[in-house]
Amino acid sequence: MSFTSYAPDFEDVTLWRALAPLVDGVYVDIDTASPTAGSVSRAFQERGWKGVHVIADRSALAGMDRARDADLVIEARIGSPAPVAPQAGPAVLSIAPSIVSTEDDAGPDRLPGNAAPILTLDALFARIGAATIHWMRLVLQDDANAVFDGWRDSASRPWILLVKHGDAACATGQSPDWEPYLIAKGYRHACSDGSNRYYVLAAHSLLAQRLKGMHALEQAADPAGERAVHALQRKLFDAQAALLSSEERTAKAELELRSAFAEAQQVAVLQRQLHDVYASTSWQITTPMRWVSRLRRSPRSALAELGGKAAGIARRVRNMLLNHAINLVLTRPRLKRMAVRVAHRFPGLLQRFKPQIKVVMSAAPAPGPSNPATVIGPRFRSLILDELQRPEHP
């Protein structure tokens, strides 16, 4: 699957490779200058993610609101004002998309002129609510300590914290002065490039390992082998996405299996209860009443069903009487001789009652070689079997 990057240093590619298996994620992008050019969140928004934008430049607010109609856009700049109790709001995914100004809540923190009001990270997290934040991007200038000083009481912790800094010491690989504050919040440094540092919560160490692995591949790749490295990375990400999809399908199948088992148990209970009802004495006694009621409601269908039941009962009675008659003939010598004569004279009659004769003879005891009291003799049995195996009369 192709991925279009809008970020200047491919930050969106790095974040997407780490969080690609997730669907419908949430992000917080602070100090975005444009909804498309140089945007880290644009590629995520195209893939169904939702998020919050905190913008201090009023000239970028209108364009951001038109381009990100599914996101929440706040006019403010992140800083460290005097402590003000934040107003709790609903989750970010339930807020109607609009431009939200913090002018009413800022009070004395509103700067003179047209400058945007100051919003602390605690107040921002309170406005977002209880939604899980998968990544947040901060742009630090000279007031880096003031930005982190506004994050005191909130328990919200984005999984990945992308800090864009302008400190020359960070570009040389040295740790910045504000890094201990993030470490105290539970973050660990995963990797960094010339202008960005990636921090991951300690509880999500797998994300840190993926970021480190991808950064190491990018650093070690030479121009000649860059295409092969990207191909291997794509295979790795596709395999991870397939694994996550397989786990989701397995969980869904297990849930469906449990639901089907519960339904089967319920059906078994209902069938047992219905069998008890049908076997009860009251149900047998009230059968005529039910038939009378059905005759009144739908006489034609009730009579047709009654006719079918009567025909079935008649067939069963006829077969039972015929079996008794055949058994009686086979156990009486005179009747046997008469039956043989009739069979020779009327072969079609024997063919008609062949199934019943087979049933009766299969149930009769086998003749013994020296038992004079055998009901069906071996000669008569042989004669009957010959007649049964004879092809039917044309």
Kinemage of the C-alpha trace (Angstrom):
@kinemage 1
@onewidth
@group {chain A} dominant
@subgroup {mainchain}
@vectorlist {calphas} color= white
{ca met a 1} P 0.000 0.000 0.000
{ca ser a 2} L 1.425 3.397 -1.022
{ca phe a 3} L 2.012 6.084 1.592
{ca thr a 4} L 2.130 9.799 0.738
{ca ser a 5} L 4.266 11.778 3.156
{ca tyr a 6} L 3.533 15.455 3.873
{ca ala a 7} L 5.992 16.006 6.741
{ca pro a 8} L 9.256 17.830 6.028
{ca asp a 9} L 11.497 15.196 7.629
{ca phe a 10} L 9.216 12.169 7.000
{ca glu a 11} L 7.996 12.175 10.592
{ca asp a 12} L 4.619 10.819 9.466
{ca val a 13} L 6.345 7.854 7.807
{ca thr a 14} L 8.226 7.010 10.999
{ca leu a 15} L 5.084 7.275 13.139
{ca trp a 16} L 3.003 5.267 10.672
{ca arg a 17} L 5.525 2.464 10.535
{ca ala a 18} L 5.379 2.196 14.313
{ca leu a 19} L 1.575 2.475 14.591
{ca ala a 20} L 0.425 1.001 11.264
{ca pro a 21} L -1.514 -1.956 12.772
{ca leu a 22} L -3.788 0.464 14.673
{ca val a 23} L -7.110 1.570 13.187
{ca asp a 24} L -9.045 4.744 14.092
{ca gly a 25} L -6.294 6.240 16.220
{ca val a 26} L -6.143 9.642 17.917
{ca tyr a 27} L -3.369 12.234 17.607
{ca val a 28} L -2.583 15.715 18.949
{ca asp a 29} L -0.684 18.029 16.591
{ca ile a 30} L 0.509 21.311 18.116
{ca asp a 31} L 1.648 24.371 16.138
{ca thr a 32} L 0.719 23.088 12.706
{ca ala a 33} L 1.363 25.795 10.131
{ca ser a 34} L -0.616 24.251 7.236
{ca pro a 35} L -3.256 21.515 6.898
{ca thr a 36} L -1.235 19.837 4.132
{ca ala a 37} L 2.243 21.229 3.470
{ca gly a 38} L 4.632 20.197 6.232
{ca ser a 39} L 1.836 18.461 8.173
{ca val a 40} L 2.621 15.366 10.211
{ca ser a 41} L -1.043 14.432 10.783
{ca arg a 42} L -2.387 14.791 7.232
{ca ala a 43} L -1.477 11.228 6.202
{ca phe a 44} L -3.103 9.856 9.366
{ca gln a 45} L -6.288 11.826 8.743
{ca glu a 46} L -6.496 10.348 5.236
{ca arg a 47} L -6.458 6.878 6.836
{ca gly a 48} L -9.350 7.475 9.209
{ca trp a 49} L -7.555 8.865 12.264
{ca lys a 50} L -8.980 11.798 14.244
{ca gly a 51} L -7.263 14.321 16.386
{ca val a 52} L -6.804 17.786 17.884
{ca his a 53} L -4.873 20.736 16.470
{ca val a 54} L -3.597 23.565 18.665
{ca ile a 55} L -2.689 26.572 16.485
{ca ala a 56} L -1.449 29.965 17.637
{ca asp a 57} L -1.331 31.569 14.174
{ca arg a 58} L -4.795 32.903 13.268
{ca ser a 59} L -3.983 32.977 9.565
{ca ala a 60} L -3.793 29.174 9.546
{ca leu a 61} L -7.018 28.581 11.508
{ca ala a 62} L -9.537 29.048 8.688
{ca gly a 63} L -7.678 26.793 6.262
{ca met a 64} L -7.206 24.153 8.943
{ca asp a 65} L -10.905 24.140 9.808
{ca arg a 66} L -11.934 23.699 6.161
{ca ala a 67} L -9.384 20.954 5.459
{ca arg a 68} L -9.836 19.059 8.738
{ca asp a 69} L -13.596 19.032 9.154
{ca ala a 70} L -13.421 15.849 11.251
{ca asp a 71} L -10.846 17.214 13.733
{ca leu a 72} L -10.989 19.648 16.643
{ca val a 73} L -9.075 22.894 16.057
{ca ile a 74} L -8.166 25.065 19.071
{ca glu a 75} L -6.797 28.601 18.899
{ca ala a 76} L -4.121 28.737 21.587
{ca arg a 77} L -0.439 28.394 22.271
{ca ile a 78} L 1.002 25.922 24.755
{ca gly a 79} L 2.644 27.504 27.761
{ca ser a 80} L 2.730 27.753 31.536
{ca pro a 81} L 0.272 30.359 32.904
{ca ala a 82} L -0.965 30.737 36.441
{ca pro a 83} L -2.819 27.604 37.628
{ca val a 84} L -6.447 27.651 36.492
{ca ala a 85} L -8.879 24.785 37.109
{ca pro a 86} L -9.545 23.280 33.669
{ca gln a 87} L -13.086 22.619 32.554
{ca ala a 88} L -13.597 18.969 31.770
{ca gly a 89} L -15.067 18.330 28.350
{ca pro a 90} L -16.255 15.302 26.413
{ca ala a 91} L -13.946 12.968 24.556
{ca val a 92} L -12.365 14.317 21.404
{ca leu a 93} L -14.195 11.836 19.187
{ca ser a 94} L -17.578 13.130 20.350
{ca ile a 95} L -16.862 16.868 19.967
{ca ala a 96} L -18.370 18.518 16.901
{ca pro a 97} L -15.599 19.736 14.589
{ca ser a 98} L -15.139 23.498 14.869
{ca ile a 99} L -12.660 26.188 15.790
{ca val a 100} L -12.610 26.473 19.569
{ca ser a 101} L -11.136 29.565 21.142
{ca thr a 102} L -9.854 29.539 24.693
{ca glu a 103} L -10.539 33.250 25.111
{ca asp a 104} L -13.367 32.730 27.591
{ca asp a 105} L -11.283 30.409 29.756
{ca ala a 106} L -7.995 32.254 29.475
{ca gly a 107} L -8.783 35.246 31.654
{ca pro a 108} L -5.568 37.042 32.566
{ca asp a 109} L -3.537 34.570 30.467
{ca arg a 110} L -4.805 36.176 27.293
{ca leu a 111} L -1.937 38.128 25.797
{ca pro a 112} L -2.501 41.718 24.668
{ca gly a 113} L -3.209 42.432 21.023
{ca asn a 114} L -4.084 39.607 18.643
{ca ala a 115} L -1.841 36.990 20.246
{ca ala a 116} L -3.437 33.617 20.955
{ca pro a 117} L -4.300 32.753 24.562
{ca ile a 118} L -2.051 30.461 26.564
{ca leu a 119} L -3.218 26.899 27.148
{ca thr a 120} L -1.460 24.466 29.444
{ca leu a 121} L -1.040 20.809 28.591
{ca asp a 122} L -3.156 19.944 31.629
{ca ala a 123} L -6.017 22.088 30.289
{ca leu a 124} L -5.593 20.586 26.816
{ca phe a 125} L -5.783 17.014 28.109
{ca ala a 126} L -8.827 17.941 30.205
{ca arg a 127} L -10.524 19.330 27.105
{ca ile a 128} L -9.767 16.172 25.108
{ca gly a 129} L -11.188 13.939 27.818
{ca ala a 130} L -10.537 10.269 28.422
{ca ala a 131} L -9.678 9.348 24.834
{ca thr a 132} L -6.431 7.420 24.314
{ca ile a 133} L -3.817 9.545 22.506
{ca his a 134} L -1.529 7.470 20.320
{ca trp a 135} L 0.936 10.208 19.385
{ca met a 136} L 1.459 13.904 20.143
{ca arg a 137} L 3.755 16.377 18.430
{ca leu a 138} L 5.286 19.354 20.258
{ca val a 139} L 7.244 22.201 18.719
{ca leu a 140} L 9.650 23.726 21.247
{ca gln a 141} L 11.230 27.124 20.963
{ca asp a 142} L 13.117 29.021 23.636
{ca asp a 143} L 10.336 28.490 26.233
{ca ala a 144} L 10.645 24.688 26.385
{ca asn a 145} L 10.633 24.561 30.187
{ca ala a 146} L 7.484 26.695 30.287
{ca val a 147} L 5.723 24.246 27.970
{ca phe a 148} L 6.463 21.248 30.163
{ca asp a 149} L 5.772 23.201 33.333
{ca gly a 150} L 2.116 23.300 32.308
{ca trp a 151} L 1.937 19.491 32.481
{ca arg a 152} L 1.574 18.861 36.197
{ca asp a 153} L -1.625 17.093 37.241
{ca ser a 154} L -3.024 15.393 34.147
{ca ala a 155} L -2.687 11.606 33.957
{ca ser a 156} L -2.935 11.549 30.152
{ca arg a 157} L 0.096 10.020 28.483
{ca pro a 158} L 0.382 9.847 24.680
{ca trp a 159} L 2.017 6.624 23.571
{ca ile a 160} L 4.595 8.374 21.398
{ca leu a 161} L 5.766 11.940 22.019
{ca leu a 162} L 7.422 13.628 19.030
{ca val a 163} L 9.348 16.733 20.119
{ca lys a 164} L 10.567 19.087 17.406
{ca his a 165} L 13.314 21.285 18.835
{ca gly a 166} L 15.684 23.975 17.657
{ca asp a 167} L 18.457 23.264 20.143
{ca ala a 168} L 21.824 22.875 18.451
{ca ala a 169} L 23.050 20.658 21.281
{ca cys a 170} L 20.339 18.097 20.480
{ca ala a 171} L 21.535 17.854 16.893
{ca thr a 172} L 24.937 16.687 18.122
{ca gly a 173} L 23.378 13.848 20.104
{ca gln a 174} L 23.433 15.464 23.553
{ca ser a 175} L 20.400 15.168 25.838
{ca pro a 176} L 18.387 18.395 26.168
{ca asp a 177} L 17.762 20.139 29.480
{ca trp a 178} L 14.050 19.297 29.421
{ca glu a 179} L 14.498 15.524 28.880
{ca pro a 180} L 14.553 14.618 32.619
{ca tyr a 181} L 11.040 16.001 32.880
{ca leu a 182} L 9.780 13.517 30.279
{ca ile a 183} L 11.695 10.687 31.917
{ca ala a 184} L 9.921 11.520 35.170
{ca lys a 185} L 6.620 11.237 33.287
{ca gly a 186} L 7.462 7.656 32.276
{ca tyr a 187} L 8.955 8.253 28.820
{ca arg a 188} L 12.108 6.767 27.339
{ca his a 189} L 14.100 8.169 24.457
{ca ala a 190} L 13.739 5.867 21.422
{ca cys a 191} L 15.539 7.641 18.560
{ca ser a 192} L 16.189 11.052 17.074
{ca asp a 193} L 17.115 12.756 13.825
{ca gly a 194} L 18.464 16.225 13.116
{ca ser a 195} L 15.451 18.131 14.460
{ca asn a 196} L 13.140 15.616 16.177
{ca arg a 197} L 13.357 13.377 19.205
{ca tyr a 198} L 10.996 10.430 19.684
{ca tyr a 199} L 9.949 9.413 23.195
{ca val a 200} L 7.871 6.319 23.996
{ca leu a 201} L 6.100 5.349 27.209
{ca ala a 202} L 7.847 2.599 29.127
{ca ala a 203} L 4.621 0.568 29.043
{ca his a 204} L 4.883 0.392 25.237
{ca ser a 205} L 8.408 -0.877 24.877
{ca leu a 206} L 7.533 -2.704 21.641
{ca leu a 207} L 6.937 0.644 19.939
{ca ala a 208} L 10.327 1.845 21.124
{ca gln a 209} L 12.015 -1.246 19.701
{ca arg a 210} L 10.302 -0.747 16.352
{ca leu a 211} L 11.324 2.916 16.237
{ca lys a 212} L 14.904 2.030 17.113
{ca gly a 213} L 15.036 -0.744 14.530
{ca met a 214} L 13.693 1.446 11.745
{ca his a 215} L 16.039 4.287 12.678
{ca ala a 216} L 19.016 1.916 12.665
{ca leu a 217} L 18.040 0.613 9.229
{ca glu a 218} L 17.762 4.144 7.872
{ca gln a 219} L 21.157 5.109 9.306
{ca ala a 220} L 22.903 1.985 8.030
{ca ala a 221} L 21.359 2.001 4.572
{ca asp a 222} L 23.583 3.197 1.765
{ca pro a 223} L 22.114 4.742 -1.413
{ca ala a 224} L 22.675 1.544 -3.385
{ca gly a 225} L 20.843 -0.671 -0.869
{ca glu a 226} L 18.140 1.797 0.162
{ca arg a 227} L 15.555 0.256 -2.153
{ca ala a 228} L 16.157 -3.231 -0.761
{ca val a 229} L 15.882 -1.936 2.813
{ca his a 230} L 12.584 -0.237 2.034
{ca ala a 231} L 11.307 -3.452 0.459
{ca leu a 232} L 12.209 -5.422 3.574
{ca gln a 233} L 10.558 -2.797 5.751
{ca arg a 234} L 7.376 -2.993 3.702
{ca lys a 235} L 7.339 -6.777 4.078
{ca leu a 236} L 7.873 -6.442 7.812
{ca phe a 237} L 5.037 -3.932 8.184
{ca asp a 238} L 2.730 -6.023 6.008
{ca ala a 239} L 3.512 -9.083 8.143
{ca gln a 240} L 2.809 -7.135 11.330
{ca ala a 241} L -0.459 -5.825 9.918
{ca ala a 242} L -1.421 -9.345 8.806
{ca leu a 243} L -0.599 -10.689 12.277
{ca leu a 244} L -2.751 -8.046 13.926
{ca ser a 245} L -5.582 -8.745 11.483
{ca ser a 246} L -5.263 -12.485 12.177
{ca glu a 247} L -5.443 -11.871 15.918
{ca glu a 248} L -8.559 -9.759 15.440
{ca arg a 249} L -10.164 -12.483 13.295
{ca thr a 250} L -9.244 -15.120 15.876
{ca ala a 251} L -10.779 -13.080 18.674
{ca lys a 252} L -13.903 -12.501 16.586
{ca ala a 253} L -14.174 -16.212 15.739
{ca glu a 254} L -13.759 -17.154 19.395
{ca leu a 255} L -16.493 -14.696 20.344
{ca glu a 256} L -18.800 -16.103 17.665
{ca leu a 257} L -18.033 -19.652 18.822
{ca arg a 258} L -18.893 -18.788 22.413
{ca ser a 259} L -22.093 -17.113 21.266
{ca ala a 260} L -23.029 -20.123 19.135
{ca phe a 261} L -22.316 -22.497 22.043
{ca ala a 262} L -24.500 -20.412 24.356
{ca glu a 263} L -27.283 -20.387 21.761
{ca ala a 264} L -26.975 -24.164 21.319
{ca gln a 265} L -27.273 -24.669 25.059
{ca gln a 266} L -30.336 -22.437 25.133
{ca val a 267} L -31.886 -24.328 22.215
{ca ala a 268} L -31.223 -27.648 23.954
{ca val a 269} L -32.939 -26.397 27.105
{ca leu a 270} L -35.936 -25.165 25.104
{ca gln a 271} L -36.180 -28.455 23.206
{ca arg a 272} L -36.118 -30.406 26.456
{ca gln a 273} L -38.836 -28.192 27.906
{ca leu a 274} L -40.910 -28.540 24.740
{ca his a 275} L -40.535 -32.342 24.840
{ca asp a 276} L -41.726 -32.344 28.447
{ca val a 277} L -44.736 -30.268 27.465
{ca tyr a 278} L -45.647 -32.601 24.592
{ca ala a 279} L -45.244 -35.653 26.840
{ca ser a 280} L -47.383 -34.226 29.616
{ca thr a 281} L -50.846 -35.606 30.339
{ca ser a 282} L -52.524 -32.234 30.020
{ca trp a 283} L -51.185 -31.806 26.475
{ca gln a 284} L -52.523 -35.235 25.468
{ca ile a 285} L -55.909 -34.527 27.038
{ca thr a 286} L -56.309 -31.156 25.327
{ca thr a 287} L -55.451 -32.462 21.844
{ca pro a 288} L -59.125 -32.627 20.674
{ca met a 289} L -59.680 -29.074 21.869
{ca arg a 290} L -56.737 -27.835 19.818
{ca trp a 291} L -57.995 -29.619 16.715
{ca val a 292} L -61.441 -28.076 17.137
{ca ser a 293} L -59.824 -24.643 17.466
{ca arg a 294} L -57.768 -25.202 14.310
{ca leu a 295} L -60.863 -26.380 12.416
{ca arg a 296} L -62.585 -23.137 13.346
{ca arg a 297} L -59.666 -20.938 12.318
{ca ser a 298} L -58.578 -22.714 9.105
{ca pro a 299} L -60.790 -25.654 8.152
{ca arg a 300} L -59.057 -26.481 4.859
{ca ser a 301} L -55.498 -26.802 6.221
{ca ala a 302} L -56.716 -28.591 9.361
{ca leu a 303} L -58.714 -31.138 7.327
{ca ala a 304} L -55.767 -31.718 4.991
{ca glu a 305} L -53.483 -32.390 7.963
{ca leu a 306} L -56.090 -34.644 9.561
{ca gly a 307} L -56.371 -36.585 6.292
{ca gly a 308} L -52.586 -37.066 6.174
{ca lys a 309} L -52.487 -38.263 9.776
{ca ala a 310} L -55.419 -40.642 9.170
{ca ala a 311} L -53.734 -42.059 6.061
{ca gly a 312} L -50.535 -42.655 8.018
{ca ile a 313} L -52.402 -44.400 10.820
{ca ala a 314} L -54.262 -46.533 8.261
{ca arg a 315} L -50.995 -47.580 6.619
{ca arg a 316} L -49.477 -48.558 9.952
{ca val a 317} L -52.579 -50.575 10.923
{ca arg a 318} L -52.654 -52.278 7.510
{ca asn a 319} L -48.997 -53.237 7.688
{ca met a 320} L -49.414 -54.562 11.216
{ca leu a 321} L -52.425 -56.716 10.243
{ca leu a 322} L -50.657 -57.940 7.104
{ca asn a 323} L -47.569 -58.948 9.101
{ca his a 324} L -49.726 -60.851 11.571
{ca ala a 325} L -51.519 -62.600 8.688
{ca ile a 326} L -48.257 -63.605 6.998
{ca asn a 327} L -46.866 -64.852 10.294
{ca leu a 328} L -50.054 -66.834 10.850
{ca val a 329} L -49.754 -68.450 7.396
{ca leu a 330} L -46.118 -69.361 7.956
{ca thr a 331} L -46.890 -71.046 11.277
{ca arg a 332} L -49.801 -73.193 9.967
{ca pro a 333} L -48.917 -76.170 7.655
{ca arg a 334} L -52.253 -76.206 5.837
{ca leu a 335} L -52.180 -72.476 5.276
{ca lys a 336} L -48.608 -72.797 4.033
{ca arg a 337} L -49.615 -75.322 1.360
{ca met a 338} L -52.498 -73.108 0.310
{ca ala a 339} L -50.176 -70.120 0.130
{ca val a 340} L -47.783 -72.051 -2.110
{ca arg a 341} L -50.569 -72.954 -4.505
{ca val a 342} L -51.803 -69.384 -4.622
{ca ala a 343} L -48.243 -68.169 -5.225
{ca his a 344} L -47.870 -70.524 -8.215
{ca arg a 345} L -51.214 -69.530 -9.616
{ca phe a 346} L -50.968 -65.788 -8.957
{ca pro a 347} L -47.261 -64.766 -9.071
{ca gly a 348} L -48.156 -61.066 -9.107
{ca leu a 349} L -49.802 -61.389 -5.700
{ca leu a 350} L -46.580 -62.771 -4.230
{ca gln a 351} L -44.577 -59.911 -5.728
{ca arg a 352} L -46.986 -57.390 -4.219
{ca phe a 353} L -46.516 -58.648 -0.684
{ca lys a 354} L -42.815 -59.423 -1.083
{ca pro a 355} L -41.574 -56.670 1.326
{ca gln a 356} L -43.863 -57.807 4.122
{ca ile a 357} L -42.922 -61.478 3.607
{ca lys a 358} L -39.203 -60.569 3.774
{ca val a 359} L -39.737 -58.705 7.047
{ca val a 360} L -41.607 -61.592 8.649
{ca met a 361} L -39.137 -64.249 7.450
{ca ser a 362} L -36.125 -62.238 8.603
{ca ala a 363} L -37.669 -62.071 12.074
{ca ala a 364} L -38.455 -65.807 12.152
{ca pro a 365} L -35.921 -68.142 13.827
{ca ala a 366} L -33.513 -70.040 11.558
{ca pro a 367} L -34.435 -73.757 11.102
{ca gly a 368} L -32.225 -76.324 12.801
{ca pro a 369} L -31.067 -79.461 10.939
{ca ser a 370} L -32.465 -81.892 13.532
{ca asn a 371} L -35.338 -79.962 15.082
{ca pro a 372} L -38.657 -81.638 14.116
{ca ala a 373} L -40.702 -78.961 15.904
{ca thr a 374} L -39.478 -76.103 13.692
{ca val a 375} L -42.376 -73.847 12.739
{ca ile a 376} L -40.982 -72.988 9.275
{ca gly a 377} L -39.390 -76.053 7.658
{ca pro a 378} L -36.307 -75.849 5.464
{ca arg a 379} L -38.191 -77.048 2.388
{ca phe a 380} L -40.888 -74.440 2.707
{ca arg a 381} L -38.311 -71.706 3.407
{ca ser a 382} L -36.336 -72.682 0.303
{ca leu a 383} L -39.511 -72.612 -1.781
{ca ile a 384} L -40.491 -69.166 -0.560
{ca leu a 385} L -37.002 -67.772 -1.094
{ca asp a 386} L -36.955 -69.116 -4.653
{ca glu a 387} L -40.239 -67.406 -5.326
{ca leu a 388} L -38.997 -64.134 -3.881
{ca gln a 389} L -35.851 -64.174 -6.043
{ca arg a 390} L -37.753 -64.946 -9.232
{ca pro a 391} L -37.968 -61.925 -11.625
{ca glu a 392} L -41.278 -60.175 -11.628
{ca his a 393} L -44.018 -61.311 -13.986
{ca pro a 394} L -44.355 -59.096 -17.051
